[in-house]
């Protein structure tokens, strides 16, 4: 890079980031700078106008500039279902950011110090795992150190959503087969970690009621700013156990599937156990 170029491209600028990411060559950056002087456009707009980069390249560079975790399609094993990781500027993800804001406000209202929140629903296939994963991403994009715990020891999904292995996880830690520190996995490209469910055990209820869960939650509370716990459907006692032991929950309902009686039973039972219901989310997708 010649002296003129290094002077024009300031440290941390979009041009410098694009070069570092391999999206733009130094000589192409000079072309963009010359076009900028003629047109008065911003560097990214000029680079797109000259067809040297794609709009997605600019969004990715802006994400890096503002330290905003954001993945590029085709370059990561994270599932496309985790839309907040790939398309954070869409209306659907804006709704997720609104849910994030409400959770934060509600947490302040109830003056709750613990970080863990259970995501619960009355039935299966209502979107708990999807909501947990995408909420985790938007919290991570806020700069919060975020942990996802897959506590659905019957039908786990977080390993598939985040494209990571599930050899050891929550069941392994609760059974004393490995340490919490060994089981937690960092997701590349995102400011979050995942504790997968681990091998499906024959005794999920006993593990969740055992003495190891609360110390694990206390450690997660120490290490992270936000802990989101994916739970099983409330068709068995696991969801009630987790909600009661975690102490706070978000209720997910599905517009086309949820039934009032099971939802009311779940809510009332959790509240009677001392679990704080931070709010409810309706999933309207078919």
Backbone as CSV, one residue per row, in Angstrom:
resi,resn,N_x,N_y,N_z,CA_x,CA_y,CA_z,C_x,C_y,C_z
1,UNK,0.856,-1.191,0.000,0.000,0.000,0.000,0.893,1.242,0.000
2,UNK,0.667,2.170,-0.941,1.530,3.343,-1.015,1.155,4.376,0.037
3,UNK,2.023,5.400,0.286,1.743,6.377,1.337,0.435,7.115,1.135
4,UNK,0.100,7.427,-0.164,-1.142,8.149,-0.411,-2.353,7.309,0.009
5,UNK,-2.293,5.991,-0.291,-3.400,5.105,0.030,-3.569,4.937,1.534
6,UNK,-2.467,4.751,2.245,-2.563,4.551,3.686,-3.085,5.795,4.372
7,UNK,-2.810,6.973,3.779,-3.313,8.215,4.351,-4.809,8.356,4.094
8,UNK,-5.251,7.934,2.883,-6.649,8.088,2.512,-7.538,7.082,3.248
9,UNK,-7.073,5.857,3.374,-7.858,4.828,4.063,-7.503,4.827,5.541
10,UNK,-8.367,5.401,6.331,-8.113,5.520,7.758,-8.273,4.156,8.440
11,UNK,-7.531,3.932,9.525,-7.687,2.670,10.272,-9.140,2.458,10.688
12,UNK,-9.637,1.280,10.411,-11.014,0.970,10.762,-12.038,1.451,9.763
13,UNK,-11.588,2.048,8.652,-12.532,2.526,7.648,-13.121,1.364,6.872
14,UNK,-14.225,1.630,6.167,-14.870,0.585,5.371,-13.903,0.044,4.322
15,UNK,-13.163,0.933,3.681,-12.210,0.495,2.667,-11.152,-0.437,3.230
16,UNK,-10.609,-0.074,4.386,-9.581,-0.908,5.002,-10.155,-2.268,5.401
17,UNK,-11.380,-2.273,5.921,-12.010,-3.528,6.320,-12.269,-4.412,5.110
18,UNK,-12.753,-3.820,4.015,-13.009,-4.596,2.806,-11.731,-5.233,2.273
19,UNK,-10.623,-4.494,2.345,-9.332,-5.048,1.905,-8.919,-6.192,2.823
20,UNK,-9.058,-5.994,4.143,-8.676,-7.026,5.103,-9.522,-8.283,4.937
21,UNK,-10.782,-8.108,4.536,-11.675,-9.249,4.352,-11.507,-9.906,2.989
22,UNK,-10.642,-9.345,2.156,-10.418,-9.915,0.833,-11.504,-9.598,-0.173
23,UNK,-12.346,-8.608,0.134,-13.440,-8.241,-0.764,-13.021,-7.157,-1.766
24,UNK,-11.908,-6.515,-1.494,-11.467,-5.406,-2.328,-9.947,-5.396,-2.375
25,UNK,-9.398,-5.127,-3.566,-7.953,-5.034,-3.701,-7.509,-3.585,-3.474
26,UNK,-6.243,-3.367,-3.036,-5.778,-1.993,-2.792,-5.946,-1.085,-3.996
27,UNK,-5.652,-1.601,-5.197,-5.792,-0.749,-6.380,-7.251,-0.419,-6.670
28,UNK,-8.166,-1.337,-6.300,-9.589,-1.044,-6.461,-10.044,0.009,-5.466
29,UNK,-9.469,-0.039,-4.257,-9.779,0.992,-3.260,-9.387,2.372,-3.779
30,UNK,-8.269,2.470,-4.521,-7.848,3.736,-5.117,-8.882,4.214,-6.128
31,UNK,-9.439,3.293,-6.891,-10.484,3.654,-7.853,-11.715,4.210,-7.140
32,UNK,-12.066,3.585,-6.024,-13.222,4.050,-5.268,-12.964,5.439,-4.695
33,UNK,-11.763,5.640,-4.164,-11.430,6.956,-3.596,-11.497,8.048,-4.656
34,UNK,-11.013,7.725,-5.853,-11.078,8.705,-6.941,-12.526,8.998,-7.312
35,UNK,-13.373,7.944,-7.332,-14.791,8.136,-7.646,-15.479,8.949,-6.553
36,UNK,-15.082,8.712,-5.304,-15.628,9.495,-4.194,-15.369,10.981,-4.371
37,UNK,-14.140,11.305,-4.764,-13.787,12.721,-4.932,-14.620,13.369,-6.026
38,UNK,-14.985,12.582,-7.044,-15.783,13.132,-8.146,-17.257,13.234,-7.788
39,UNK,-17.773,12.241,-7.081,-19.217,12.147,-6.863,-19.686,12.599,-5.491
40,UNK,-18.783,12.557,-4.494,-19.181,12.896,-3.134,-19.923,11.778,-2.426
41,UNK,-19.974,10.589,-3.034,-20.647,9.456,-2.405,-19.818,8.902,-1.254
42,UNK,-20.475,8.148,-0.392,-19.753,7.424,0.640,-18.960,6.293,-0.011
43,UNK,-17.920,5.829,0.690,-17.029,4.822,0.120,-17.809,3.583,-0.312
44,UNK,-18.676,3.083,0.568,-19.414,1.868,0.244,-20.341,2.053,-0.939
45,UNK,-21.054,3.193,-0.975,-21.961,3.455,-2.097,-21.191,3.547,-3.406
46,UNK,-20.045,4.178,-3.355,-19.221,4.301,-4.559,-18.702,2.944,-5.016
47,UNK,-18.263,2.112,-4.066,-17.743,0.791,-4.413,-18.817,-0.079,-5.049
48,UNK,-20.054,0.015,-4.534,-21.161,-0.735,-5.124,-21.499,-0.177,-6.503
49,UNK,-21.485,1.143,-6.641,-21.786,1.770,-7.937,-20.799,1.328,-9.007
50,UNK,-19.536,1.181,-8.634,-18.507,0.734,-9.571,-18.525,-0.783,-9.768
51,UNK,-19.416,-1.467,-9.056,-19.568,-2.921,-9.139,-18.296,-3.667,-8.729
52,UNK,-17.610,-3.093,-7.768,-16.416,-3.745,-7.237,-16.764,-4.649,-6.058
53,UNK,-17.855,-4.340,-5.379,-18.338,-5.157,-4.272,-19.855,-5.246,-4.363
54,UNK,-20.421,-6.169,-3.566,-21.866,-6.317,-3.474,-22.385,-5.607,-2.226
55,UNK,-23.673,-5.232,-2.216,-24.236,-4.611,-1.001,-24.009,-5.446,0.251
56,UNK,-24.052,-6.792,0.114,-23.814,-7.647,1.277,-22.396,-7.460,1.816
57,UNK,-21.425,-7.198,0.916,-20.052,-6.959,1.360,-19.978,-5.702,2.227
58,UNK,-20.740,-4.694,1.846,-20.752,-3.442,2.622,-21.403,-3.681,3.985
59,UNK,-22.507,-4.424,4.004,-23.166,-4.718,5.285,-22.227,-5.501,6.201
60,UNK,-21.485,-6.430,5.613,-20.549,-7.212,6.405,-19.428,-6.328,6.957
61,UNK,-18.931,-5.413,6.126,-17.874,-4.500,6.580,-18.393,-3.569,7.669
62,UNK,-19.626,-3.083,7.517,-20.218,-2.226,8.548,-20.387,-2.997,9.855
63,UNK,-20.779,-4.264,9.740,-20.917,-5.106,10.940,-19.586,-5.215,11.662
64,UNK,-18.493,-5.399,10.889,-17.165,-5.484,11.499,-16.764,-4.147,12.099
65,UNK,-17.088,-3.061,11.411,-16.721,-1.730,11.897,-17.389,-1.408,13.228
66,UNK,-18.633,-1.837,13.369,-19.386,-1.556,14.595,-19.395,-2.737,15.562
67,UNK,-18.520,-3.751,15.256,-18.407,-4.938,16.106,-19.765,-5.598,16.320
68,UNK,-20.472,-5.784,15.210,-21.819,-6.324,15.205,-21.784,-7.712,14.591
69,UNK,-21.931,-8.790,15.382,-21.838,-10.150,14.846,-22.845,-10.391,13.727
70,UNK,-22.350,-10.847,12.582,-23.173,-10.954,11.386,-22.492,-11.943,10.453
71,UNK,-23.187,-13.008,10.061,-22.590,-14.057,9.237,-22.943,-13.873,7.769
72,UNK,-22.079,-14.345,6.900,-22.338,-14.333,5.464,-22.827,-15.708,5.031
73,UNK,-23.847,-15.721,4.186,-24.442,-16.982,3.735,-23.398,-17.853,3.044
74,UNK,-23.441,-19.142,3.349,-22.559,-20.094,2.704,-21.194,-20.236,3.324
75,UNK,-20.889,-19.429,4.346,-19.563,-19.463,4.943,-19.559,-20.046,6.353
76,UNK,-20.718,-20.427,6.871,-20.799,-20.917,8.245,-21.746,-22.104,8.318
77,UNK,-21.575,-22.913,9.340,-22.424,-24.088,9.525,-23.699,-23.776,10.288
78,UNK,-23.854,-22.540,10.764,-25.082,-22.147,11.462,-26.257,-22.260,10.489
79,UNK,-27.364,-22.840,10.955,-28.534,-23.043,10.109,-29.117,-21.715,9.633
80,UNK,-29.690,-21.737,8.431,-30.359,-20.551,7.888,-31.596,-20.190,8.699
81,UNK,-32.078,-21.121,9.535,-33.203,-20.807,10.411,-32.849,-19.722,11.419
82,UNK,-31.563,-19.600,11.720,-31.122,-18.557,12.661,-30.982,-17.266,11.847
83,UNK,-32.125,-16.688,11.506,-32.138,-15.568,10.569,-31.455,-14.326,11.129
84,UNK,-31.460,-14.179,12.435,-30.820,-13.005,13.038,-29.323,-12.989,12.786
85,UNK,-28.742,-14.169,12.530,-27.304,-14.244,12.280,-26.953,-13.877,10.849
86,UNK,-27.901,-14.063,9.926,-27.624,-13.840,8.504,-28.311,-12.598,7.937
87,UNK,-29.495,-12.303,8.406,-30.275,-11.175,7.873,-30.768,-10.282,9.008
88,UNK,-29.838,-9.633,9.722,-30.244,-8.868,10.905,-30.981,-7.571,10.590
89,UNK,-31.118,-7.231,9.314,-31.745,-5.954,8.961,-33.163,-6.143,8.418
90,UNK,-33.729,-7.339,8.570,-35.067,-7.615,8.060,-36.137,-7.267,9.103
91,UNK,-37.395,-7.049,8.659,-38.480,-6.743,9.604,-38.679,-7.831,10.656
92,UNK,-38.494,-9.099,10.274,-38.675,-10.190,11.230,-37.676,-10.102,12.374
93,UNK,-36.434,-9.736,12.066,-35.424,-9.607,13.122,-35.664,-8.338,13.935
94,UNK,-36.247,-7.328,13.311,-36.608,-6.124,14.071,-37.629,-6.465,15.154
95,UNK,-38.536,-7.386,14.850,-39.493,-7.852,15.852,-38.754,-8.537,17.003
96,UNK,-37.751,-9.341,16.665,-36.955,-10.009,17.701,-36.241,-8.990,18.582
97,UNK,-35.754,-7.920,17.973,-35.114,-6.872,18.784,-36.127,-6.207,19.712
98,UNK,-37.372,-6.083,19.248,-38.417,-5.545,20.118,-38.688,-6.463,21.304
99,UNK,-38.681,-7.771,21.058,-38.852,-8.741,22.155,-37.682,-8.630,23.121
100,UNK,-36.482,-8.489,22.575,-35.289,-8.316,23.422,-35.446,-7.105,24.345
101,UNK,-35.917,-6.008,23.786,-36.086,-4.787,24.585,-37.110,-4.995,25.692
102,UNK,-38.207,-5.687,25.378,-39.234,-5.936,26.384,-38.721,-6.840,27.498
103,UNK,-37.913,-7.831,27.138,-37.332,-8.714,28.157,-36.441,-7.913,29.102
104,UNK,-35.623,-7.045,28.535,-34.715,-6.240,29.355,-35.494,-5.310,30.274
105,UNK,-36.547,-4.678,29.757,-37.354,-3.773,30.577,-38.068,-4.530,31.690
106,UNK,-38.621,-5.693,31.339,-39.351,-6.480,32.328,-38.406,-7.000,33.408
107,UNK,-37.202,-7.377,33.014,-36.220,-7.849,33.987,-35.877,-6.748,34.979
108,UNK,-35.764,-5.517,34.478,-35.498,-4.383,35.365,-36.677,-4.127,36.291
109,UNK,-37.894,-4.266,35.772,-39.097,-4.008,36.575,-39.187,-4.946,37.774
110,UNK,-38.827,-6.202,37.548,-38.940,-7.180,38.642,-37.662,-7.256,39.471
111,UNK,-36.681,-6.409,39.120,-35.413,-6.321,39.857,-34.768,-7.686,40.022
112,UNK,-34.730,-8.442,38.935,-34.167,-9.789,38.987,-32.684,-9.740,38.655
113,UNK,-31.858,-10.324,39.505,-30.408,-10.309,39.313,-29.906,-11.508,38.517
114,UNK,-30.597,-12.630,38.595,-30.150,-13.833,37.891,-30.286,-13.638,36.377
115,UNK,-29.396,-14.301,35.620,-29.352,-14.085,34.177,-30.212,-15.083,33.388
116,UNK,-30.444,-16.275,33.915,-31.086,-17.338,33.140,-32.584,-17.101,32.965
117,UNK,-33.058,-17.357,31.748,-34.477,-17.260,31.411,-34.859,-18.501,30.608
118,UNK,-35.918,-19.171,31.010,-36.412,-20.342,30.284,-37.385,-19.894,29.196
119,UNK,-37.294,-20.526,28.038,-38.265,-20.306,26.965,-39.186,-21.512,26.970
120,UNK,-40.465,-21.288,27.301,-41.395,-22.403,27.512,-42.598,-22.289,26.575
121,UNK,-43.214,-23.426,26.303,-44.484,-23.450,25.582,-45.225,-24.714,25.974
122,UNK,-46.530,-24.722,25.713,-47.355,-25.843,26.152,-47.203,-27.062,25.252
123,UNK,-47.003,-26.843,23.952,-46.978,-27.968,23.025,-45.718,-28.020,22.193
124,UNK,-45.592,-29.073,21.409,-44.443,-29.236,20.517,-44.669,-28.472,19.215
125,UNK,-43.572,-28.251,18.499,-43.594,-27.623,17.178,-44.182,-26.206,17.216
126,UNK,-43.961,-25.503,18.307,-44.465,-24.131,18.406,-43.361,-23.089,18.225
127,UNK,-42.096,-23.536,18.129,-41.011,-22.616,17.801,-40.105,-22.224,18.937
128,UNK,-40.093,-22.999,20.042,-39.246,-22.630,21.180,-37.767,-22.572,20.809
129,UNK,-37.286,-23.612,20.133,-35.859,-23.674,19.805,-35.477,-22.552,18.855
130,UNK,-36.326,-22.287,17.872,-36.080,-21.188,16.919,-36.007,-19.853,17.646
131,UNK,-36.981,-19.611,18.527,-37.004,-18.345,19.261,-35.782,-18.219,20.161
132,UNK,-35.429,-19.296,20.850,-34.262,-19.269,21.746,-33.000,-18.918,20.977
133,UNK,-32.782,-19.582,19.850,-31.572,-19.350,19.070,-31.513,-17.936,18.525
134,UNK,-32.604,-17.450,17.974,-32.597,-16.116,17.374,-32.545,-15.004,18.423
135,UNK,-33.210,-15.212,19.556,-33.084,-14.235,20.643,-31.643,-14.187,21.151
136,UNK,-30.997,-15.347,21.224,-29.600,-15.376,21.665,-28.725,-14.541,20.739
137,UNK,-28.970,-14.631,19.445,-28.166,-13.864,18.486,-28.394,-12.364,18.663
138,UNK,-29.648,-11.931,18.824,-29.872,-10.481,18.952,-29.335,-9.947,20.280
139,UNK,-29.328,-10.779,21.314,-28.675,-10.341,22.555,-27.166,-10.245,22.354
140,UNK,-26.593,-11.207,21.635,-25.156,-11.168,21.353,-24.798,-9.952,20.507
141,UNK,-25.680,-9.589,19.573,-25.428,-8.419,18.726,-25.481,-7.120,19.522
142,UNK,-26.128,-7.171,20.674,-26.152,-6.011,21.571,-24.853,-5.885,22.357
143,UNK,-24.020,-6.919,22.283,-22.771,-6.929,23.033,-22.852,-7.726,24.315
144,UNK,-23.995,-8.361,24.561,-24.159,-9.177,25.761,-23.454,-10.526,25.578
145,UNK,-22.678,-10.922,26.563,-22.093,-12.268,26.544,-23.238,-13.251,26.776
146,UNK,-23.519,-14.060,25.757,-24.754,-14.832,25.743,-24.471,-16.324,25.698
147,UNK,-25.245,-17.070,26.487,-25.157,-18.526,26.505,-26.529,-19.114,26.211
148,UNK,-26.568,-20.090,25.313,-27.769,-20.887,25.077,-27.564,-22.243,25.735
149,UNK,-28.531,-22.644,26.549,-28.509,-23.982,27.142,-29.660,-24.773,26.541
150,UNK,-29.346,-25.879,25.890,-30.390,-26.745,25.356,-30.769,-27.746,26.446
151,UNK,-31.863,-27.442,27.136,-32.322,-28.303,28.225,-33.457,-29.217,27.795
152,UNK,-33.676,-29.305,26.485,-34.643,-30.273,25.984,-33.902,-31.594,25.811
153,UNK,-33.888,-32.382,26.853,-33.133,-33.633,26.865,-33.878,-34.767,26.180
154,UNK,-34.992,-34.434,25.527,-35.765,-35.442,24.807,-35.695,-35.225,23.292
155,UNK,-35.795,-33.961,22.873,-35.750,-33.636,21.439,-34.887,-32.386,21.233
156,UNK,-33.577,-32.491,21.435,-32.706,-31.305,21.340,-32.569,-30.800,19.904
157,UNK,-32.374,-29.474,19.771,-32.236,-28.879,18.440,-31.122,-27.849,18.335
158,UNK,-30.629,-27.327,19.446,-29.693,-26.210,19.357,-28.391,-26.584,18.643
159,UNK,-27.950,-27.829,18.772,-26.732,-28.233,18.064,-26.928,-28.142,16.560
160,UNK,-28.103,-28.547,16.061,-28.380,-28.454,14.624,-28.531,-26.999,14.189
161,UNK,-29.172,-26.186,14.993,-29.368,-24.781,14.633,-28.044,-24.038,14.549
162,UNK,-27.124,-24.322,15.466,-25.844,-23.611,15.468,-24.725,-24.390,14.781
163,UNK,-25.037,-25.561,14.233,-24.056,-26.308,13.459,-22.855,-26.759,14.265
164,UNK,-23.107,-27.254,15.482,-22.014,-27.696,16.347,-22.255,-29.136,16.789
165,UNK,-21.224,-29.751,17.348,-21.334,-31.140,17.790,-22.143,-31.261,19.081
166,UNK,-22.705,-32.434,19.271,-23.510,-32.686,20.468,-23.036,-33.938,21.179
167,UNK,-21.726,-34.137,21.219,-21.190,-35.329,21.880,-21.310,-35.236,23.394
168,UNK,-21.000,-34.057,23.924,-21.118,-33.820,25.369,-21.866,-32.519,25.572
169,UNK,-22.748,-32.503,26.556,-23.552,-31.316,26.785,-24.158,-31.321,28.171
170,UNK,-25.373,-30.781,28.269,-26.018,-30.631,29.576,-26.181,-31.977,30.284
171,UNK,-26.640,-32.987,29.571,-26.838,-34.290,30.224,-25.521,-34.846,30.749
172,UNK,-24.439,-34.623,30.012,-23.121,-35.100,30.445,-22.682,-34.392,31.724
173,UNK,-22.916,-33.074,31.790,-22.515,-32.297,32.962,-23.359,-32.697,34.173
174,UNK,-24.670,-32.795,33.971,-25.556,-33.148,35.092,-25.288,-34.545,35.623
175,UNK,-24.818,-35.434,34.746,-24.508,-36.806,35.168,-23.088,-36.935,35.706
176,UNK,-22.335,-35.833,35.706,-20.972,-35.869,36.212,-19.977,-36.501,35.272
177,UNK,-20.317,-36.582,33.990,-19.435,-37.236,33.023,-18.435,-36.276,32.400
178,UNK,-18.678,-34.979,32.500,-17.702,-33.985,32.042,-17.994,-32.668,32.747
179,UNK,-17.072,-31.729,32.657,-17.241,-30.440,33.330,-18.039,-29.474,32.466
180,UNK,-18.650,-28.519,33.114,-19.373,-27.445,32.422,-18.442,-26.718,31.458
181,UNK,-17.238,-26.386,31.920,-16.288,-25.642,31.087,-15.919,-26.425,29.830
182,UNK,-15.828,-27.733,29.951,-15.468,-28.568,28.799,-16.622,-28.671,27.807
183,UNK,-17.845,-28.642,28.295,-19.009,-28.875,27.431,-19.471,-27.626,26.681
184,UNK,-19.251,-26.432,27.232,-19.710,-25.201,26.574,-18.891,-24.952,25.314
185,UNK,-19.571,-24.660,24.211,-18.906,-24.437,22.930,-19.155,-23.018,22.430
186,UNK,-18.112,-22.403,21.929,-18.213,-21.076,21.327,-18.651,-21.218,19.871
187,UNK,-19.582,-20.378,19.417,-20.032,-20.407,18.029,-19.196,-19.422,17.221
188,UNK,-18.424,-19.880,16.248,-17.565,-18.987,15.462,-18.378,-17.902,14.754
189,UNK,-17.870,-16.672,14.818,-18.513,-15.558,14.134,-19.592,-14.855,14.918
190,UNK,-20.009,-15.446,16.054,-21.047,-14.837,16.874,-20.544,-14.708,18.304
191,UNK,-21.024,-13.674,18.989,-20.590,-13.416,20.357,-21.422,-14.238,21.342
192,UNK,-21.504,-15.545,21.085,-22.307,-16.383,21.977,-21.730,-17.790,22.072
193,UNK,-22.185,-18.501,23.096,-21.766,-19.877,23.341,-23.003,-20.743,23.518
194,UNK,-22.810,-22.042,23.338,-23.928,-22.985,23.449,-23.510,-24.172,24.312
195,UNK,-24.384,-24.536,25.235,-24.268,-25.800,25.955,-25.338,-26.699,25.363
196,UNK,-24.935,-27.610,24.499,-25.909,-28.486,23.849,-26.538,-29.436,24.870
197,UNK,-27.531,-30.181,24.429,-28.226,-31.090,25.344,-27.370,-32.286,25.726
198,UNK,-26.446,-32.666,24.838,-25.659,-33.862,25.090,-26.437,-35.114,24.710
199,UNK,-25.886,-36.284,24.990,-26.580,-37.539,24.677,-27.945,-37.602,25.370
200,UNK,-28.939,-38.092,24.647,-30.279,-38.199,25.236,-30.264,-39.261,26.335
201,UNK,-30.560,-38.857,27.581,-30.461,-39.806,28.708,-31.762,-40.567,28.911
202,UNK,-31.722,-41.673,29.632,-32.957,-42.411,29.941,-33.739,-41.763,31.084
203,UNK,-33.095,-40.827,31.793,-33.717,-40.246,32.995,-33.645,-38.718,33.003
204,UNK,-34.204,-38.041,31.996,-34.085,-36.585,31.950,-34.681,-35.877,33.158
205,UNK,-35.830,-36.345,33.635,-36.476,-35.695,34.770,-35.600,-35.764,36.021
206,UNK,-35.001,-36.911,36.268,-34.141,-37.073,37.445,-32.898,-36.186,37.349
207,UNK,-32.334,-36.074,36.146,-31.156,-35.212,35.968,-31.503,-33.748,36.232
208,UNK,-32.640,-33.307,35.732,-33.037,-31.906,35.897,-33.412,-31.588,37.338
209,UNK,-33.857,-32.589,38.072,-34.205,-32.397,39.486,-33.020,-32.631,40.414
210,UNK,-31.923,-33.137,39.859,-30.764,-33.477,40.663,-30.007,-32.267,41.180
211,UNK,-28.980,-32.509,41.993,-28.262,-31.429,42.663,-27.315,-30.643,41.757
212,UNK,-27.059,-31.111,40.541,-26.043,-30.458,39.711,-26.563,-29.266,38.920
213,UNK,-27.881,-29.161,38.724,-28.405,-28.101,37.863,-28.202,-26.704,38.448
214,UNK,-28.523,-26.516,39.702,-28.432,-25.163,40.280,-26.992,-24.634,40.310
215,UNK,-25.980,-25.437,40.687,-24.601,-24.939,40.586,-24.199,-24.602,39.150
216,UNK,-24.695,-25.380,38.184,-24.409,-25.081,36.781,-24.992,-23.721,36.397
217,UNK,-26.243,-23.475,36.797,-26.873,-22.190,36.495,-26.139,-21.041,37.182
218,UNK,-25.652,-21.273,38.393,-24.902,-20.236,39.110,-23.601,-19.909,38.390
219,UNK,-22.935,-20.919,37.847,-21.703,-20.698,37.097,-21.992,-19.947,35.812
220,UNK,-23.053,-20.332,35.108,-23.437,-19.632,33.885,-23.796,-18.186,34.186
221,UNK,-24.459,-17.975,35.309,-24.831,-16.626,35.736,-23.594,-15.761,35.971
222,UNK,-22.538,-16.357,36.451,-21.275,-15.645,36.703,-20.550,-15.328,35.401
223,UNK,-20.603,-16.251,34.450,-19.784,-16.135,33.243,-20.438,-15.350,32.110
224,UNK,-21.777,-15.197,32.146,-22.480,-14.604,31.013,-23.415,-13.485,31.461
225,UNK,-23.771,-12.622,30.491,-24.723,-11.542,30.743,-26.158,-11.985,30.494
226,UNK,-26.330,-12.950,29.605,-27.661,-13.466,29.293,-27.567,-14.968,29.077
227,UNK,-28.471,-15.707,29.713,-28.525,-17.170,29.575,-29.947,-17.533,29.173
228,UNK,-30.108,-18.075,27.973,-31.418,-18.482,27.469,-31.489,-20.005,27.451
229,UNK,-32.529,-20.548,28.060,-32.646,-21.999,28.225,-33.802,-22.511,27.379
230,UNK,-33.473,-23.342,26.399,-34.473,-23.993,25.558,-35.022,-25.189,26.331
231,UNK,-36.335,-25.255,26.498,-36.956,-26.296,27.317,-37.823,-27.218,26.469
232,UNK,-38.172,-28.398,26.999,-39.106,-29.271,26.278,-40.519,-28.692,26.324
233,UNK,-41.366,-29.205,25.463,-42.780,-28.848,25.540,-43.345,-29.307,26.881
234,UNK,-44.353,-28.586,27.364,-44.929,-28.900,28.676,-45.908,-30.070,28.591
235,UNK,-45.525,-31.093,27.821,-46.301,-32.326,27.760,-45.836,-33.300,28.828
236,UNK,-44.683,-32.996,29.417,-44.167,-33.768,30.542,-43.689,-32.778,31.590
237,UNK,-43.165,-33.276,32.685,-42.831,-32.414,33.823,-41.536,-31.636,33.650
238,UNK,-40.742,-31.932,32.612,-39.438,-31.276,32.459,-39.557,-29.761,32.402
239,UNK,-40.505,-29.258,31.610,-40.649,-27.809,31.441,-41.009,-27.133,32.760
240,UNK,-41.891,-27.773,33.535,-42.274,-27.211,34.832,-41.083,-27.205,35.790
241,UNK,-40.312,-28.281,35.778,-39.130,-28.367,36.631,-38.138,-27.265,36.296
242,UNK,-37.874,-27.094,35.001,-36.898,-26.085,34.571,-37.377,-24.675,34.888
243,UNK,-38.636,-24.388,34.588,-39.154,-23.055,34.874,-39.059,-22.714,36.349
244,UNK,-39.418,-23.675,37.201,-39.383,-23.444,38.642,-37.957,-23.249,39.138
245,UNK,-37.007,-24.047,38.645,-35.634,-23.984,39.140,-34.881,-22.783,38.570
246,UNK,-35.223,-22.375,37.352,-34.573,-21.207,36.750,-35.140,-19.923,37.335
247,UNK,-36.461,-19.893,37.524,-37.073,-18.760,38.220,-37.624,-17.671,37.337
248,UNK,-37.443,-17.747,36.035,-38.010,-16.753,35.128,-38.232,-17.421,33.776
249,UNK,-39.284,-16.992,33.074,-39.608,-17.649,31.807,-40.272,-16.684,30.840
250,UNK,-40.122,-17.003,29.554,-40.879,-16.369,28.477,-41.815,-17.431,27.932
251,UNK,-43.077,-17.109,27.800,-44.060,-18.052,27.286,-44.219,-17.856,25.785
252,UNK,-44.064,-18.933,25.036,-44.290,-18.898,23.590,-45.581,-19.623,23.264
253,UNK,-46.432,-18.967,22.468,-47.635,-19.606,21.968,-47.607,-19.566,20.444
254,UNK,-48.393,-20.425,19.824,-48.476,-20.462,18.368,-49.914,-20.172,17.955
255,UNK,-50.050,-19.192,17.078,-51.386,-18.738,16.686,-52.251,-19.862,16.128
256,UNK,-51.650,-20.795,15.412,-52.413,-21.834,14.725,-52.420,-23.174,15.458
257,UNK,-51.724,-23.260,16.601,-51.616,-24.556,17.277,-51.953,-24.526,18.760
258,UNK,-51.578,-23.481,19.464,-51.719,-23.468,20.920,-53.185,-23.499,21.349
259,UNK,-53.429,-24.197,22.439,-54.771,-24.278,23.012,-54.777,-23.590,24.367
260,UNK,-55.873,-22.911,24.647,-55.945,-22.053,25.830,-55.740,-22.814,27.125
261,UNK,-56.375,-23.966,27.281,-56.315,-24.693,28.559,-54.886,-25.117,28.903
262,UNK,-54.122,-25.766,27.991,-52.742,-26.127,28.331,-51.851,-24.907,28.596
263,UNK,-52.073,-23.829,27.834,-51.276,-22.618,28.047,-51.559,-22.034,29.421
264,UNK,-52.833,-21.978,29.795,-53.203,-21.435,31.114,-52.655,-22.313,32.226
265,UNK,-52.716,-23.628,32.037,-52.204,-24.546,33.052,-50.699,-24.344,33.248
266,UNK,-49.972,-24.224,32.144,-48.528,-24.010,32.218,-48.206,-22.716,32.945
267,UNK,-48.879,-21.639,32.569,-48.615,-20.330,33.181,-48.929,-20.330,34.670
268,UNK,-50.079,-20.841,35.023,-50.488,-20.844,36.431,-49.566,-21.709,37.280
269,UNK,-49.177,-22.864,36.752,-48.302,-23.763,37.513,-46.937,-23.131,37.747
270,UNK,-46.384,-22.501,36.716,-45.080,-21.856,36.868,-45.151,-20.701,37.856
271,UNK,-46.197,-19.888,37.749,-46.329,-18.757,38.676,-46.493,-19.244,40.109
272,UNK,-47.232,-20.325,40.311,-47.407,-20.875,41.661,-46.091,-21.406,42.228
273,UNK,-45.183,-21.810,41.341,-43.883,-22.309,41.790,-42.899,-21.183,42.088
274,UNK,-43.326,-19.936,41.834,-42.449,-18.795,42.080,-41.704,-18.313,40.855
275,UNK,-41.990,-18.900,39.696,-41.336,-18.491,38.455,-41.945,-17.174,37.971
276,UNK,-41.106,-16.214,37.651,-41.562,-14.919,37.143,-41.789,-15.034,35.639
277,UNK,-43.015,-14.768,35.179,-43.318,-14.781,33.751,-42.978,-13.403,33.183
278,UNK,-41.930,-13.339,32.399,-41.442,-12.057,31.878,-42.250,-11.548,30.696
279,UNK,-43.057,-12.407,30.110,-43.868,-11.991,28.978,-44.246,-13.172,28.115
280,UNK,-45.039,-12.883,27.092,-45.487,-13.912,26.166,-45.226,-13.461,24.737
281,UNK,-44.905,-14.433,23.892,-44.644,-14.178,22.473,-45.557,-15.086,21.675
282,UNK,-46.218,-14.518,20.657,-47.063,-15.338,19.771,-46.338,-15.550,18.451
283,UNK,-46.168,-16.807,18.080,-45.588,-17.179,16.806,-46.745,-17.344,15.823
284,UNK,-46.732,-16.558,14.744,-47.840,-16.608,13.797,-47.505,-17.328,12.513
285,UNK,-46.305,-17.918,12.401,-45.932,-18.625,11.185,-46.641,-19.964,11.122
286,UNK,-46.903,-20.405,9.918,-47.572,-21.707,9.725,-46.537,-22.816,9.677
